[in-house]
Amino acid sequence: MNNFIIPPLDPDFYPLSVFSRSYLEKTENEGGKEIIIGLVNENYSYEYRTSVFLTGHEDETSKYISFIIKSLLWIYGASSIYISDENIYRLLCKLFSKGGILSSDAEEMKSYYGDFCVIKGRMPAKAKREIKKKEDKSTDIIGLDIGCTGRKVCAVSDGKVVFSSNMPWTPKEYTSLEIIKEKIKESINSAAEYLKKVDKIGISTAGICSENKVITSTVFNGIKESEQKISQTLYIDAARELGIKNITVINDGDAAAFSAVINDGLSDVLGISLGTGLGGGYVDENGLITGIINELEFVPIDSSSLACDFGKDGCAAEYLSSKAIIKLAEKCGISFSEKMTPREKVLYVSNLLERGNKEVYNIYKTIGIYLGYAICHYSYFYKMKHVKVMGGITMGQGGEIIRDMAKKVLEAEFPPEKMPHMFFADDKSRLLGQAYAAAFLPILD
């Protein structure tokens, strides 16, 4: 008998959080031992403690460690991993070796940080990097949210939105950085026309960001690999060419979390944005963005798919984005025109729901169950009191179904006093995306 809620359109789904809970209960009852995993990158260091079997239960332990390490890598990012136990160290070397389950993750980390290695021993003490902010007296500001299907921009004067716009685009079709830069400048100029001056601009984007640079982003998927490094400063370059000096760039998930600080006065917030892809972000108990990478799209949530890899089943992006809507719709027998874009397909499914299609109801119900169990898994890694959910696929009646099903999962998995407070952004906020929150980002020194 299953001890979890089964998604109606995915009976093979086995929540990773349920697998992890079962494994940890077994280690507690049958002599498991604590290990310490240390993750280090140029901006951050973090220690994670968990219990495992050091001998016996090899298959379960290998599976558990694979999922935990993959989750830690894509939440925190690492150029090196420290592991306290010899047996687990040898296991990790195997998992990260060529052809190993985590080999592609190792390659990605190496491409981001220049190096990646596994070290046996305890992570040395490292001071947490302090994020310094300049004094900010800005009154006329612009927020820009750059995604893979649209550029959302707003102009804010004295705390009030005086202009907002959503410009559809498909950046993966552009092979020239100059075209993308001109499109960005077009969005900035459209908002600047409504302000006397531009004191600062905050930019939210899909991808991994560090110190105002875009390390990698699906926005630049059409650009030649030789030009990818130049793309890291493209947003800053575009704004500076327009005479704007104060610029902050963060990923869209962090902007979603930061919106809970700006709009709702909250802290300890995990932000999740369900759109073309899946964005994730986090603000701590002080309402500050921490500098971890929060690439939740690559974090596994389905333990039935061990080889969770980029664009494959198992990773959250395949369950909590427009990809999931389209894939589940096709499973229901819904067909799409070859000329339809992913955005048009999602809107088509949403319209079917509004017209009372019962099969479509199960699409959103399934995604709601995915979301609930994803939050359960994320709770192993984040200190979170609140979860703010945003993104285009959470709008309208479909969003209400997703919310209600996710809440049912949380109520079943958490005691009331430990259940995170999950809430959805209102439709107006979702239409603006993270543009409004980005406008209020602090200026980094």
C-alpha positions as MATLAB code, in Angstrom:
seq = 'MNNFIIPPLDPDFYPLSVFSRSYLEKTENEGGKEIIIGLVNENYSYEYRTSVFLTGHEDETSKYISFIIKSLLWIYGASSIYISDENIYRLLCKLFSKGGILSSDAEEMKSYYGDFCVIKGRMPAKAKREIKKKEDKSTDIIGLDIGCTGRKVCAVSDGKVVFSSNMPWTPKEYTSLEIIKEKIKESINSAAEYLKKVDKIGISTAGICSENKVITSTVFNGIKESEQKISQTLYIDAARELGIKNITVINDGDAAAFSAVINDGLSDVLGISLGTGLGGGYVDENGLITGIINELEFVPIDSSSLACDFGKDGCAAEYLSSKAIIKLAEKCGISFSEKMTPREKVLYVSNLLERGNKEVYNIYKTIGIYLGYAICHYSYFYKMKHVKVMGGITMGQGGEIIRDMAKKVLEAEFPPEKMPHMFFADDKSRLLGQAYAAAFLPILD';
ca = [
       0.000    0.000    0.000;
       1.370    3.428   -0.972;
       1.915    5.889    1.844;
       1.708    8.948   -0.393;
      -0.717   10.672   -2.758;
      -0.434    9.278   -6.301;
      -0.628   11.745   -9.225;
      -3.579   10.693  -11.449;
      -1.540   10.944  -14.666;
       1.728    9.534  -13.325;
       1.172    6.357  -11.278;
       4.898    5.476  -11.407;
       5.924    8.683   -9.601;
       7.637    7.887   -6.297;
       8.428   11.076   -4.366;
      12.078   11.424   -3.446;
      11.040   12.911   -0.104;
       9.151    9.689    0.700;
      12.145    7.531   -0.289;
      14.477    9.706    1.814;
      12.185    9.587    4.831;
      11.959    5.799    4.607;
      15.743    5.423    4.277;
      16.487    7.768    7.197;
      13.963    5.996    9.427;
      15.734    2.745    8.613;
      19.167    4.194    9.484;
      17.792    5.415   12.805;
      16.390    1.995   13.693;
      19.147   -0.204   12.274;
      22.423    1.452   13.227;
      23.113    4.130   10.628;
      25.918    6.639   11.243;
      26.146   10.393   10.719;
      28.341   11.732    7.936;
      29.282   15.335    7.179;
      29.256   16.653    3.619;
      31.022   19.958    2.968;
      30.459   22.086   -0.143;
      32.741   24.952   -1.131;
      32.621   27.461   -3.963;
      34.070   30.932   -4.444;
      31.110   32.593   -2.716;
      29.860   30.142   -0.148;
      30.632   27.164    2.070;
      28.120   24.853    3.675;
      28.078   21.703    5.803;
      25.277   19.173    5.553;
      24.774   16.328    8.021;
      22.831   13.171    7.311;
      22.728    9.517    8.401;
      23.697    6.582    6.184;
      24.626    2.938    6.417;
      28.415    2.683    6.227;
      28.215   -1.069    5.600;
      25.404   -3.129    4.105;
      22.338   -1.740    2.314;
      24.712   -0.770   -0.535;
      22.083   -0.215   -3.252;
      19.821    1.925   -1.066;
      22.758    3.934    0.263;
      24.153    4.548   -3.206;
      20.744    5.734   -4.389;
      20.234    7.968   -1.344;
      23.713    9.510   -1.571;
      23.294   10.101   -5.328;
      20.091   12.032   -4.786;
      21.361   14.004   -1.778;
      24.637   15.012   -3.433;
      22.891   16.007   -6.668;
      20.408   18.106   -4.687;
      23.177   19.815   -2.705;
      25.175   20.597   -5.853;
      22.266   22.319   -7.580;
      21.065   24.177   -4.496;
      24.434   25.425   -3.219;
      26.910   24.920   -6.055;
      30.413   23.552   -5.416;
      33.918   23.509   -6.803;
      34.843   20.922   -4.186;
      33.032   18.455   -1.950;
      34.458   17.251    1.344;
      33.259   13.935    2.760;
      34.050   12.699    6.267;
      33.834    8.911    5.701;
      36.189    6.698    3.678;
      33.455    4.376    2.342;
      31.235    7.229    1.180;
      34.283    8.978   -0.299;
      34.975    5.921   -2.479;
      31.298    5.800   -3.468;
      31.352    9.455   -4.519;
      34.508    8.949   -6.594;
      32.648    6.197   -8.462;
      29.481    8.278   -8.920;
      31.460   11.256  -10.287;
      33.770    9.183  -12.500;
      33.347    9.082  -16.278;
      30.114    7.261  -17.024;
      28.979    7.543  -13.399;
      25.485    8.727  -12.474;
      26.779   12.146  -11.379;
      29.478   12.604  -14.036;
      27.537   15.273  -15.957;
      26.930   17.209  -12.719;
      30.661   17.221  -12.046;
      31.318   18.564  -15.553;
      28.740   21.317  -15.107;
      30.208   22.404  -11.766;
      33.656   22.453  -13.351;
      32.377   24.659  -16.175;
      30.870   27.114  -13.676;
      33.711   27.294  -11.163;
      36.757   26.266  -13.196;
      37.384   23.136  -11.140;
      35.620   20.303   -9.326;
      36.975   17.657   -6.992;
      36.010   15.332   -4.131;
      38.196   15.469   -1.006;
      38.217   13.020    1.891;
      38.086   14.814    5.222;
      36.326   17.640    7.015;
      35.816   20.923    5.250;
      38.164   23.626    6.603;
      36.539   26.596    8.304;
      35.769   29.323    5.807;
      34.306   32.727    6.522;
      30.939   33.312    4.923;
      31.206   36.035    2.315;
      29.430   39.180    3.430;
      27.236   40.740    0.786;
      27.780   44.489    1.040;
      25.135   46.980   -0.018;
      25.438   50.625   -0.926;
      23.218   53.253    0.623;
      20.169   53.452   -1.618;
      18.048   56.596   -1.968;
      16.635   55.692   -5.375;
      13.152   56.967   -6.220;
      12.919   56.342   -9.983;
      13.715   52.715  -10.726;
      13.258   50.044  -13.376;
      12.710   46.325  -12.899;
      13.307   43.891  -15.757;
      12.468   40.175  -15.714;
      14.079   38.315  -18.612;
      12.725   34.869  -19.416;
      12.745   32.527  -22.387;
       9.312   33.562  -23.681;
       8.998   37.172  -22.567;
      10.670   40.315  -21.217;
       8.623   41.871  -18.423;
       9.528   45.401  -17.418;
       8.128   48.004  -15.060;
       8.936   51.581  -14.128;
       8.472   52.612  -10.496;
       8.445   56.190   -9.205;
       8.195   56.919   -5.476;
       7.067   53.344   -4.859;
       4.275   53.346   -7.472;
       4.249   51.436  -10.757;
       3.846   54.013  -13.535;
       4.439   51.635  -16.450;
       4.564   47.905  -17.073;
       4.846   45.777  -20.180;
       5.358   42.167  -21.242;
       7.157   41.789  -24.552;
       7.039   38.238  -26.006;
      10.248   36.910  -27.502;
      12.089   33.669  -28.251;
      15.766   34.410  -27.518;
      16.990   30.910  -28.416;
      16.318   31.882  -32.056;
      18.946   34.641  -31.867;
      22.523   33.730  -32.727;
      23.818   37.272  -32.192;
      24.490   38.800  -28.790;
      23.989   42.233  -30.319;
      20.370   41.404  -31.194;
      19.678   40.245  -27.648;
      21.360   43.365  -26.243;
      19.248   45.634  -28.450;
      16.067   43.847  -27.313;
      17.089   44.375  -23.678;
      17.766   48.055  -24.333;
      14.383   48.325  -26.046;
      12.681   47.086  -22.857;
      14.694   49.426  -20.642;
      13.945   52.431  -22.868;
      10.225   51.650  -22.909;
      10.171   52.005  -19.104;
      12.616   54.928  -18.930;
      10.215   57.075  -20.970;
       7.910   57.184  -17.937;
      10.582   58.367  -15.499;
      12.307   61.740  -15.106;
      15.566   59.895  -14.526;
      16.691   56.319  -13.868;
      18.372   55.949  -10.467;
      18.902   52.210  -10.778;
      17.790   49.056  -12.520;
      17.295   45.573  -11.128;
      17.364   42.646  -13.533;
      15.956   39.175  -12.916;
      16.950   36.459  -15.366;
      16.724   32.740  -15.939;
      20.065   31.136  -15.102;
      22.892   31.175  -12.571;
      24.177   34.586  -11.508;
      27.157   35.654   -9.407;
      28.257   39.198   -8.579;
      26.035   40.747  -11.270;
      27.308   38.356  -13.940;
      25.263   35.669  -15.680;
      27.324   32.480  -15.389;
      24.939   30.495  -17.570;
      21.413   31.068  -18.867;
      18.962   29.413  -21.260;
      18.347   32.927  -22.635;
      21.673   32.526  -24.470;
      21.081   28.994  -25.776;
      21.252   30.175  -29.388;
      24.610   31.896  -28.943;
      27.851   30.252  -30.075;
      29.846   28.644  -27.276;
      32.787   30.913  -28.104;
      30.660   33.960  -27.218;
      29.120   32.575  -24.015;
      31.698   34.288  -21.791;
      30.897   37.667  -23.367;
      27.224   37.081  -22.551;
      28.011   37.107  -18.811;
      28.083   40.920  -18.738;
      25.528   41.586  -21.482;
      22.837   42.950  -19.138;
      25.275   45.268  -17.388;
      26.671   46.407  -20.735;
      23.175   47.150  -22.088;
      22.240   49.249  -19.038;
      25.539   51.133  -18.979;
      25.256   51.965  -22.672;
      22.014   53.735  -21.708;
      23.793   55.709  -18.987;
      22.532   53.679  -16.000;
      25.247   53.176  -13.377;
      23.493   51.329  -10.549;
      22.657   47.809  -11.730;
      21.855   44.587   -9.873;
      21.462   41.221  -11.629;
      20.082   38.083   -9.924;
      18.380   34.892  -11.034;
      14.604   34.814  -11.378;
      14.097   32.447   -8.450;
      15.911   34.751   -6.042;
      13.735   37.584   -7.340;
      10.637   35.478   -6.620;
      11.822   34.950   -3.043;
      12.789   38.619   -2.685;
       9.291   39.612   -3.797;
       8.025   38.070   -0.544;
      10.245   40.534    1.341;
       9.071   43.530   -0.714;
       5.380   42.676   -1.079;
       4.656   40.550    1.989;
       7.220   41.580    4.625;
       8.422   37.980    5.121;
      11.780   36.270    5.657;
      13.006   32.638    5.543;
      11.279   32.297    2.161;
      11.795   29.781   -0.611;
      10.626   31.252   -3.913;
       9.537   28.947   -6.720;
       8.638   30.163  -10.201;
       6.817   27.740  -12.531;
       7.084   29.030  -16.081;
       8.910   28.005  -19.246;
      11.419   26.443  -16.882;
      11.600   26.212  -13.101;
      13.167   29.018  -11.078;
      14.173   28.804   -7.448;
      15.468   31.304   -4.914;
      15.828   31.895   -1.205;
      15.997   34.750    1.291;
      17.254   34.107    4.817;
      15.975   35.158    8.249;
      17.204   38.707    7.556;
      15.398   38.935    4.224;
      18.712   38.774    2.330;
      19.628   36.847   -0.796;
      22.353   34.403    0.218;
      24.402   33.884   -2.943;
      23.697   30.153   -3.362;
      22.716   29.073   -6.869;
      19.214   27.633   -6.173;
      19.005   25.798   -9.515;
      15.946   23.833   -8.449;
      15.202   22.760  -12.013;
      18.089   20.256  -11.802;
      17.229   19.016   -8.306;
      15.639   15.531   -8.413;
      12.177   15.015   -6.938;
      11.221   11.589   -8.349;
      13.120    8.616   -6.923;
      11.784    6.303   -9.651;
      14.211    8.007  -12.077;
      17.704    7.460  -10.711;
      19.521    8.861  -13.746;
      17.994   12.326  -13.315;
      19.972   14.420  -15.784;
      19.553   17.595  -17.813;
      16.227   17.479  -19.615;
      15.389   13.983  -18.365;
      12.768   12.584  -16.030;
      13.563   12.888  -12.358;
      14.647   16.520  -12.288;
      12.110   19.071  -11.135;
      11.994   21.108  -14.362;
      10.316   18.176  -16.101;
       7.522   18.199  -13.490;
       7.047   21.873  -12.617;
       7.115   23.912  -15.805;
       5.353   24.368  -19.122;
       7.144   21.183  -20.264;
       5.059   19.227  -17.756;
       1.805   20.828  -18.950;
       2.581   19.883  -22.559;
       3.819   16.366  -21.770;
       0.806   15.536  -19.580;
      -1.571   17.042  -22.149;
      -0.160   14.757  -24.837;
      -0.582   11.826  -22.438;
      -4.273   12.802  -22.259;
      -4.564   12.668  -26.035;
      -4.529   16.431  -26.572;
      -2.817   17.313  -29.845;
      -1.139   20.578  -30.777;
      -0.406   22.271  -34.070;
       3.242   22.015  -35.075;
       3.285   25.799  -35.454;
       2.300   26.434  -31.819;
       4.982   27.730  -29.457;
       5.268   26.214  -25.946;
       3.567   29.308  -24.576;
       0.644   28.917  -26.991;
       0.314   25.246  -26.066;
       0.077   26.099  -22.359;
      -2.555   28.757  -23.064;
      -4.500   26.252  -25.185;
      -4.544   23.759  -22.308;
      -5.600   26.499  -19.890;
      -8.492   27.447  -22.177;
      -9.612   23.805  -22.322;
      -9.743   23.792  -18.519;
     -11.825   26.971  -18.463;
     -14.251   25.242  -20.843;
     -14.696   22.337  -18.396;
     -12.446   19.636  -19.869;
     -12.178   17.023  -17.077;
      -8.988   15.422  -18.402;
      -7.232   18.785  -18.202;
      -8.245   19.022  -14.533;
      -6.045   15.968  -13.908;
      -3.081   17.701  -15.567;
      -3.094   20.491  -12.984;
      -3.931   18.057  -10.182;
      -0.857   16.004  -11.095;
       1.373   19.092  -11.155;
       0.001   20.172   -7.765;
       1.017   16.814   -6.281;
       4.460   17.163   -7.859;
       4.797   20.620   -6.299;
       3.787   19.439   -2.840;
       6.360   16.656   -2.825;
       9.027   18.926   -4.326;
       8.548   21.308   -1.381;
       8.841   18.320    0.992;
      12.190   17.432   -0.596;
      13.440   21.037   -0.517;
      12.672   21.177    3.217;
      15.646   18.847    3.804;
      17.979   21.617    2.600;
      16.375   24.984    3.341;
      15.424   26.630    6.596;
      12.096   27.882    5.293;
       9.016   29.163    7.031;
       7.296   30.271    3.834;
       7.106   29.137    0.215;
       6.025   31.699   -2.373;
       4.910   30.238   -5.703;
       4.863   32.325   -8.868;
       5.021   31.798  -12.632;
       2.720   31.762  -15.638;
       1.379   28.222  -15.253;
       0.069   29.056  -11.762;
      -2.420   31.609  -13.061;
      -6.191   31.235  -13.188;
      -8.205   28.109  -12.459;
      -5.237   25.832  -13.157;
      -3.202   27.616  -10.513;
      -5.974   27.126   -7.972;
      -5.975   23.361   -8.623;
      -2.168   23.227   -8.309;
      -2.314   25.165   -5.033;
      -5.070   23.008   -3.508;
      -3.341   19.719   -4.364;
       0.064   20.921   -3.157;
      -1.543   21.979    0.118;
      -3.089   18.506    0.543;
       0.351   16.951    0.164;
       1.908   19.325    2.712;
      -0.880   18.655    5.201;
      -0.312   14.907    4.811;
       3.488   15.133    5.141;
       4.059   17.731    7.882;
       2.714   18.120   11.421;
       0.797   21.440   11.593;
       3.469   23.224   13.648;
       6.234   22.361   11.126;
       4.359   22.788    7.845;
       5.761   25.655    5.751;
       3.293   28.373    4.846;
       2.782   28.043    1.098;
       1.102   30.870   -0.790;
       0.680   31.877   -4.419;
       1.323   35.303   -5.863;
      -1.790   37.098   -7.090;
      -2.441   37.242  -10.840;
      -1.271   40.869  -11.105;
       2.084   39.944   -9.549;
       2.387   36.936  -11.838;
       1.770   39.103  -14.892;
       4.630   41.374  -13.827;
       6.770   38.337  -13.113;
       9.769   39.206  -10.995;
      10.142   42.636  -12.639;
       8.557   44.543   -9.735;
      10.674   42.806   -7.096;
      13.810   43.268   -9.205;
      13.250   47.031   -9.206;
      13.764   47.079   -5.437;
      16.897   44.942   -5.339;
      19.658   46.487   -3.218;
      22.636   48.019   -4.991;
      25.623   45.773   -4.357;
      28.999   47.301   -3.531;
];
